Amino acid sequence: MATVSTFSLVFIFITHFFTGNIGDQVTHRVTLEIVTDGGGGALPSPPPEDDQYCPPPLPPPCPPPPPPSCQPMSPPPPPPPPPPPPPPPPPPPPSPSCPEPTPPPPPASCPPPTMTPPSPPPPVLKKSPPPPTPSPPPPVLKKSPPPPSPPPPVPKKSPPPQVPKKSPPPPPPTPSPPPPSPPPPPPTPSRPRKPVFESKRLEIVYDVIQTFKKKVTHDPLGITNTWKGGDICNYKGFICDTVPDFKQKALAGIKFNNFNFNGPNLTLDEFLIGLPDIVFFHANSNGFTGTIPSDIKNLRYFYELDLSNNNFSGRFPYEVLGATKLLYLDLRFNTFVGKVPAQVFGLNLDLLFINNNNFIQTLPYNLGKTTALYLTLANNKFVGGIPPSIGQASNTLLEVLFLNNQLTGCLPYEIGYLKKATVLDVGFNMLHGPIPHSFQCLLKMELLNLAYNKFSGVVPEEVCSLPNLSNFTLSYNYFTQVGPQCRKLIDSGILDMTKNCVIDLNNQRTDDECEEFFSRNHYVCPNEKFLTTYAPCNEGLSGAQVKSSKIQGSVSAPVQAPRRGSYGALSPH
């Protein structure tokens, strides 16, 4: 009976342990103990577990204290004080034997049993014999100790020891108060008022000037510093006048000569076209580049264009051909190449300077149609002869410079028609033949330069008798004879016959040089006889009469060559 009773008790206990929920374990266990006490006394009833092993109430996370009967059990050591932050201390180890009516907490809430001395096993585990029949050991004996106590509600209400870990780091030290903020900026000013202008025509060009000013990145003279405000007529380099059709003050002229403006994009395109009342544009010695805008043909008062000594290059600027009102065209000292269009000699110009470029061509056949008073073609690479049409410029041409090209052939007699010409310079070419007798008709000629060519023959006495001749240069040629009138000019310093082949003059070529020239060079001019006899003068006087009538008082002390407009063009500035 005792055996049966014991088996029954064990069976009941196992059944209740697995079937009951965790919260009912304490109730089932008490019931088991009560049944055992009244079941025949086969086994001595052990002292209640709750009386022997439950510790006195501990601070969280231990559960509230059990009944007083558990007092004989010695309490576990108090939880060690938490170590100082930063590492948070582990929670105090709760007693693994204390049951609670609530579900077991996660394993991480209590430290492993090794952290504290193991609590003694329940008496039932030590005293109860093994069951009479093979059966799985009771879960209490082999599988696990009584479930650990769940975390008390107190840790939920108050921060656990890990509070330092979860709490934010202490705030940084309070920085020193910032310096007092600056006073608020003044209210944004309203859009600057546009300057006041003297006229609407001046207001039109203001923005154009300011845009061009931004292109000038090199201004050594500080000219653009004056381009401020509405008084455009006081800007340096700007000239104002009254425009005829509007009867208002307008921007009439640009005078940038020798300002040395420069910049990576210093072009004329928008600037020149944006000045609708412009009359002249002079910009010698700057850094302009690019092209000339074709719309200059629309500028109704545009008469003068000077772009000399800048950085223009490429072909001849055909755009100027549309500016039919131009009177003054100066393109010298650039690097234009190629041909000069014949149309340029059809423009109604007073001045045409295209010297010191790289034009390579024969001179246009219509050269004599030019209306220019001053024509400078020097220091290029023109080839061939001087066109006979030059005689057509008899009523206009005053000064013409062909020097330092590669011209060949004989001088045309038509030059004798230039009755108003004062300067003729064909020096430093490869021209040959005699001096045409028609030159005796150049009554206003003052400077006549034929030096550094291959001229030969006799120097006409009629030419040496020209009344206004003050500088006559025949040096470095192969002339062989001079008459008395010419010798007078030599003595007076007007005629320079250095390095020729005149036997009785000083400072001539050697005999060998002269002999070699005449033996190898047999230059023959067409109509050479005509060249040496014809004089298209309208005075009705023979050469001898011209000589006798004009020579009186024409000889004077040596006179320095005058510095004329066309010769001034041979300087870049």
C-alpha positions in Angstrom: 0.0 0.0 0.0 2.8 2.3 0.8 4.4 1.5 -2.5 1.3 2.2 -4.4 0.7 5.3 -2.4 4.2 6.6 -3.2 3.9 5.8 -6.9 0.6 7.5 -7.0 2.0 10.5 -5.3 4.9 10.7 -7.8 2.6 10.2 -10.8 0.3 12.9 -9.5 3.2 15.2 -9.0 4.6 14.7 -12.5 1.1 15.1 -14.0 0.5 18.3 -12.2 4.0 19.7 -13.0 3.6 19.3 -16.8 -0.1 20.0 -17.1 -0.4 23.0 -14.9 0.8 26.3 -15.9 3.8 27.9 -14.4 1.7 30.2 -12.2 0.0 27.2 -10.6 3.2 25.3 -9.6 3.2 26.5 -6.0 -0.4 25.5 -5.4 0.2 22.0 -6.8 3.3 21.5 -4.8 1.6 22.5 -1.5 -1.2 20.1 -2.4 1.2 17.3 -2.9 2.8 17.8 0.4 -0.5 17.8 2.2 -1.5 14.5 0.5 1.8 13.0 1.4 1.3 13.8 5.1 -2.0 11.9 5.1 -1.1 9.1 2.9 0.1 6.3 5.2 3.3 7.7 6.5 5.6 5.7 4.3 8.0 8.6 3.9 8.7 11.2 6.5 7.3 14.4 5.3 10.2 16.9 4.6 10.1 20.3 6.0 8.3 22.7 3.7 10.5 24.0 1.0 9.2 27.4 1.3 10.2 27.5 5.0 13.8 26.3 4.4 15.0 28.0 1.2 13.1 31.1 0.5 15.2 34.1 1.4 13.9 37.2 3.1 12.6 39.9 0.9 15.4 41.4 -1.2 15.6 44.7 -3.1 14.6 44.4 -6.7 14.8 42.3 -8.8 13.8 39.7 -6.1 10.1 39.0 -5.5 8.2 40.1 -2.4 9.0 38.0 0.7 7.3 34.6 1.3 5.5 33.7 4.5 7.4 33.8 7.8 8.0 30.1 7.8 10.8 30.6 5.3 12.9 32.6 7.8 15.2 29.7 8.9 16.8 29.8 5.5 19.8 32.0 5.5 19.4 34.9 3.0 21.7 35.0 0.1 24.4 37.6 0.2 23.3 41.1 -0.6 23.8 42.1 -4.2 27.1 43.7 -4.8 27.0 47.4 -5.3 27.0 48.4 -9.0 30.3 49.4 -10.4 30.7 52.9 -11.4 29.9 53.9 -15.0 30.6 53.6 -17.9 30.2 49.8 -17.8 26.8 49.1 -16.1 26.9 46.5 -13.2 25.1 43.2 -13.7 21.9 42.9 -11.8 22.1 41.3 -8.3 21.6 37.5 -8.6 18.2 36.4 -7.4 17.8 33.1 -5.6 17.1 30.4 -8.2 14.9 28.5 -5.7 12.3 31.2 -5.1 9.2 30.4 -7.0 6.8 33.1 -8.2 3.4 33.0 -9.5 4.4 34.9 -12.6 6.1 33.5 -15.8 9.9 33.1 -15.8 11.9 36.1 -17.0 14.3 35.9 -19.9 17.5 34.2 -19.0 19.5 37.4 -19.2 17.6 38.9 -16.2 19.5 36.8 -13.7 23.1 35.9 -13.7 24.1 32.2 -14.1 24.2 30.1 -11.0 28.0 30.2 -11.0 27.9 33.8 -9.9 26.6 32.8 -6.4 26.9 29.7 -4.3 24.5 27.1 -5.4 21.5 26.7 -3.1 21.0 23.3 -1.6 18.6 21.0 -3.5 15.2 20.5 -2.1 14.9 17.8 0.6 12.6 15.8 -1.6 15.3 15.4 -4.1 17.8 14.0 -1.6 15.5 11.7 0.5 13.0 10.3 -2.0 14.1 6.9 -3.4 14.0 6.3 -7.1 10.6 5.2 -8.4 9.9 1.4 -8.4 9.4 1.3 -12.1 11.5 2.9 -14.8 10.2 6.2 -15.7 11.7 9.5 -16.8 13.2 11.3 -13.9 11.0 14.0 -12.5 11.7 17.3 -14.3 12.4 18.9 -11.0 15.3 16.4 -10.3 17.1 16.3 -13.6 16.0 18.9 -16.1 16.2 22.2 -14.3 16.0 23.8 -10.9 12.9 25.6 -10.1 12.4 28.4 -12.7 14.2 31.6 -11.9 12.1 34.4 -10.6 10.8 36.8 -13.2 11.9 40.4 -13.1 9.9 42.2 -10.6 7.7 45.0 -11.7 9.9 47.4 -9.8 12.6 47.4 -12.5 10.0 48.4 -15.0 9.0 51.3 -12.9 12.4 52.4 -11.9 15.5 52.3 -14.1 17.7 49.2 -13.7 21.4 49.4 -13.0 21.9 49.7 -16.7 20.4 53.2 -16.6 23.8 54.8 -17.1 24.2 52.8 -20.3 20.8 53.8 -21.7 20.7 57.3 -20.5 22.2 59.8 -22.8 25.8 60.9 -22.1 26.2 63.8 -19.9 25.7 67.1 -21.7 28.9 68.8 -22.8 30.1 71.6 -20.8 28.1 74.7 -21.4 30.0 76.7 -24.0 30.9 80.2 -23.2 28.2 82.5 -24.4 28.7 83.5 -28.0 29.8 87.1 -28.7 27.0 89.4 -29.1 25.5 89.0 -32.5 26.2 91.9 -34.9 23.5 94.3 -35.5 21.1 93.2 -38.2 22.2 94.3 -41.6 20.5 97.3 -42.9 17.6 96.6 -45.1 18.5 95.7 -48.7 18.6 98.9 -50.6 16.3 99.3 -53.4 17.6 98.8 -56.9 20.2 101.6 -57.6 18.7 104.4 -59.4 19.8 104.7 -63.0 22.1 107.6 -63.6 20.6 110.8 -65.0 21.6 111.5 -68.5 21.7 114.6 -70.5 19.8 113.1 -73.4 18.1 109.9 -74.5 20.8 109.4 -77.1 23.4 109.2 -74.3 21.2 106.9 -72.2 21.1 104.4 -75.1 24.9 103.9 -75.0 25.4 103.7 -71.2 24.8 99.9 -70.9 26.9 99.3 -74.1 29.8 101.1 -72.5 29.5 99.3 -69.2 29.4 95.9 -70.9 32.5 96.8 -72.9 34.2 98.0 -69.7 34.0 94.4 -68.3 36.0 93.2 -71.3 38.9 95.5 -70.6 41.0 93.4 -68.1 44.2 95.3 -68.8 44.0 99.1 -68.3 47.4 100.4 -67.3 46.3 104.0 -67.4 43.2 103.5 -65.3 41.0 105.0 -68.1 37.9 102.9 -67.3 37.9 104.2 -63.8 36.3 107.4 -65.2 33.5 105.5 -66.9 31.0 106.0 -64.0 27.8 107.8 -63.7 25.6 109.5 -66.3 28.0 112.1 -67.5 29.2 110.1 -70.4 30.7 113.1 -72.1 33.3 113.3 -69.4 34.4 109.7 -69.7 38.0 109.6 -70.9 38.1 108.6 -74.5 34.6 109.6 -75.4 33.6 112.6 -77.4 30.1 114.1 -77.5 28.4 116.3 -80.1 24.9 117.1 -81.3 23.5 114.5 -83.5 21.8 116.2 -86.5 18.6 114.2 -86.9 17.7 114.2 -83.2 19.1 117.6 -82.3 20.4 116.0 -79.0 23.7 115.5 -77.4 25.1 112.1 -78.4 28.2 110.0 -78.3 30.0 111.1 -81.5 33.5 109.7 -81.2 35.8 107.2 -79.6 39.5 108.1 -79.1 41.3 105.2 -77.4 44.7 105.9 -79.1 47.6 104.5 -77.0 45.4 103.4 -74.1 46.8 99.9 -74.4 43.5 98.3 -73.5 43.7 94.5 -73.6 41.7 91.4 -72.6 41.0 87.9 -73.7 37.8 88.8 -75.5 38.4 92.4 -76.5 36.3 92.5 -79.6 34.4 95.2 -81.5 31.2 93.2 -82.2 28.7 94.5 -79.6 30.6 97.7 -78.8 30.9 99.4 -82.1 27.4 98.4 -83.3 25.9 99.6 -80.0 27.0 103.2 -80.6 24.3 104.3 -83.2 25.5 107.9 -83.5 29.2 107.2 -83.8 31.2 109.3 -86.3 34.7 108.2 -85.7 36.4 105.3 -83.9 40.1 105.7 -83.3 41.8 102.8 -81.3 45.4 102.8 -82.3 47.8 100.7 -80.1 45.4 98.5 -78.2 44.7 94.8 -78.0 41.6 94.5 -80.1 41.1 91.2 -81.9 38.4 89.2 -83.7 36.6 90.6 -86.7 35.0 93.9 -87.8 31.2 93.6 -87.5 29.4 93.7 -90.8 26.6 95.8 -89.3 28.9 98.9 -89.4 27.1 99.5 -92.8 24.1 100.6 -90.7 25.9 103.3 -88.8 24.6 106.4 -90.6 27.3 108.8 -89.5 30.3 106.5 -89.4 33.2 108.2 -91.3 36.5 107.2 -89.6 37.8 103.8 -88.5 41.3 103.5 -87.1 42.2 100.0 -85.9 46.0 100.3 -86.4 48.5 98.5 -84.3 46.1 96.0 -82.8 45.9 92.2 -82.9 43.7 91.7 -86.0 44.7 88.9 -88.3 43.4 86.8 -91.2 42.0 88.0 -94.5 41.3 91.6 -95.3 38.2 92.7 -93.4 35.7 92.7 -96.3 33.1 94.0 -93.8 34.4 97.6 -94.2 33.3 97.5 -97.9 29.7 98.0 -96.7 30.6 101.1 -94.8 30.2 103.3 -97.8 30.4 106.5 -95.9 33.9 105.8 -94.6 36.4 108.5 -95.4 39.2 107.3 -93.2 40.4 103.7 -93.0 43.5 102.8 -91.1 44.4 99.1 -90.8 48.1 99.3 -90.6 50.3 97.4 -88.2 48.1 94.3 -87.9 48.7 90.8 -89.4 46.2 90.7 -92.2 47.2 88.4 -95.0 46.1 87.6 -98.6 44.7 90.0 -101.1 43.4 93.5 -100.9 40.0 93.5 -102.7 39.8 95.9 -105.6 36.6 97.3 -104.2 38.5 99.0 -101.5 39.9 101.4 -104.1 36.4 102.2 -105.1 35.4 103.5 -101.6 35.1 107.2 -101.3 38.1 107.5 -98.9 40.3 110.4 -98.1 42.8 108.2 -96.4 43.7 104.5 -96.8 46.5 103.1 -94.7 47.1 99.4 -95.0 50.8 99.4 -94.6 52.7 96.9 -92.3 50.6 93.9 -92.9 51.3 90.7 -94.9 49.3 91.3 -98.1 50.7 89.3 -101.0 49.5 90.2 -104.5 49.9 92.4 -107.5 48.5 95.8 -107.0 44.8 96.0 -108.1 44.4 97.3 -111.7 41.9 99.9 -110.5 44.4 101.5 -108.0 44.0 104.8 -109.7 40.3 105.0 -109.0 40.9 105.7 -105.4 39.8 109.0 -104.1 42.3 108.9 -101.2 44.4 111.9 -100.6 46.9 109.7 -98.6 47.6 106.2 -99.8 50.1 104.0 -97.9 50.8 100.5 -99.1 54.3 100.2 -97.7 55.9 97.3 -95.9 53.8 94.5 -97.4 54.6 92.0 -100.1 53.0 93.5 -103.2 54.6 92.3 -106.5 54.5 93.3 -110.1 54.4 96.8 -111.4 52.6 100.0 -110.5 49.3 100.1 -112.5 49.1 102.8 -115.1 45.7 103.6 -113.8 47.5 105.6 -111.1 47.3 108.6 -113.4 43.5 108.7 -112.8 44.0 110.0 -109.3 45.5 113.2 -110.6 42.9 115.4 -108.9 43.0 113.8 -105.5 46.2 111.9 -104.6 48.6 113.9 -102.6 50.9 111.3 -101.0 51.5 107.7 -102.0 54.0 105.3 -100.4 54.9 102.0 -102.2 58.2 101.5 -100.4 59.5 98.2 -99.1 57.5 95.8 -101.2 58.6 93.5 -104.0 57.5 95.6 -107.0 59.2 95.1 -110.3 59.0 96.7 -113.8 59.3 100.2 -114.9 57.7 103.3 -113.6 54.6 104.2 -115.6 54.7 107.6 -117.3 51.2 108.2 -116.0 52.7 109.2 -112.7 53.4 112.5 -114.4 49.6 113.2 -114.2 49.6 113.5 -110.4 49.7 117.3 -110.6 48.8 117.6 -106.9 51.1 115.0 -105.5 53.7 116.1 -102.9 55.1 112.8 -101.9 56.0 109.7 -104.0 58.1 106.9 -102.4 58.9 103.8 -104.3 62.1 103.0 -102.4 63.2 99.5 -101.4 61.7 97.6 -104.3 63.1 96.0 -107.5 62.0 98.6 -110.0 64.3 99.3 -113.0 64.6 101.5 -116.1 64.9 105.3 -116.4 63.1 108.0 -114.6 60.2 109.0 -116.8 60.4 112.6 -118.1 56.8 113.0 -117.2 58.0 113.5 -113.7 58.9 117.1 -114.6 55.2 117.8 -114.5 55.1 117.0 -110.7 55.3 120.7 -110.0 54.1 120.3 -106.4 56.4 117.4 -105.6 58.4 117.9 -102.4 59.7 114.5 -101.5 60.7 112.0 -104.2 62.3 108.8 -103.1 63.5 106.2 -105.7 66.3 104.7 -103.5 67.3 101.0 -103.3 66.1 99.9 -106.7 67.7 99.1 -110.0 67.1 102.4 -111.9 69.7 103.4 -114.4 70.5 105.9 -117.1 70.5 109.7 -116.9 68.9 111.7 -114.1 66.6 114.2 -116.0 67.6 117.8 -115.4 63.9 118.8 -115.7 63.1 116.7 -112.6 66.0 118.3 -110.7 64.4 121.7 -111.6 61.1 121.0 -109.9 60.4 124.2 -107.8 59.2 122.6 -104.6 61.5 119.6 -104.4 63.2 119.5 -101.0 64.2 115.8 -100.7 65.2 113.8 -103.8 66.8 110.4 -103.1 68.3 108.2 -105.8 70.9 106.3 -103.7 71.7 102.7 -104.3 70.8 102.5 -107.9 72.8 102.4 -111.1 72.5 105.9 -112.6 75.4 107.0 -114.7 74.9 110.7 -115.5 73.7 113.8 -113.7 73.5 117.4 -115.2 74.5 120.7 -113.7 71.1 121.3 -112.1 71.2 118.0 -110.4 74.7 118.6 -109.2 73.5 121.8 -107.6 71.0 119.8 -105.7 73.7 117.4 -104.7 75.8 120.2 -103.4 72.8 121.6 -101.5 72.0 118.3 -99.9 68.6 117.9 -101.6 69.7 115.2 -104.0 71.3 112.0 -102.6 73.3 110.1 -105.2 75.2 107.7 -102.9 76.2 104.3 -104.4 75.4 104.8 -108.0 77.7 104.6 -111.1 78.5 108.2 -111.7 82.2 108.3 -112.4 83.1 111.7 -111.1 81.0 111.7 -107.9 82.1 110.6 -104.5 80.9 107.5 -102.7 79.8 105.5 -105.7 79.7 101.8 -106.5 82.9 100.2 -107.6 83.6 99.8 -111.2 83.3 96.0 -110.9 79.8 96.3 -109.4 78.7 98.6 -112.1 80.2 96.5 -114.9 78.6 93.4 -113.5 75.2 95.0 -113.4 75.2 96.3 -116.9 76.6 93.0 -118.3 74.0 90.8 -116.7 70.9 93.0 -116.5 69.4 94.2 -119.8 66.2 95.7 -118.5 64.2 97.1 -121.3 61.0 99.0 -120.6 58.2 99.1 -123.1 58.0 102.5 -124.8 61.3 103.4 -123.2 61.9 106.1 -125.8 58.5 107.5 -125.0 59.4 107.4 -121.3 62.4 109.6 -121.9 60.8 112.2 -124.0 57.1 112.6 -123.2 55.9 115.1 -120.6 52.2 115.5 -120.2 52.4 119.0 -118.9 49.7 121.5 -119.9 52.0 124.5 -119.7 52.9 124.4 -123.3 56.6 124.8 -122.5 59.5 122.7 -123.7 61.8 121.0 -121.3 64.4 123.7 -121.8 61.8 126.4 -121.1 60.6 124.7 -118.0 64.2 124.5 -116.9 64.9 128.1 -117.5 61.7 129.4 -116.1 61.5 127.3 -113.0 65.0 126.9 -111.8 65.4 130.5 -110.6 65.4 130.6 -106.8 64.6 126.9 -106.5 67.9 125.9 -104.9 68.1 126.5 -101.2 70.0 125.2 -98.2 69.6 121.6 -97.4 66.2 120.9 -96.1 65.3 117.9 -93.9 62.5 115.8 -95.3 59.2 116.9 -93.9 57.3 114.7 -91.5 54.1 114.2 -93.4 50.9 112.3 -92.7 51.7 109.3 -94.8 55.2 109.0 -93.4 53.7 109.3 -89.9 51.8 106.1 -90.7 55.1 104.2 -90.9 55.2 104.4 -87.1 52.8 102.2 -85.2 51.8 104.9 -82.7 
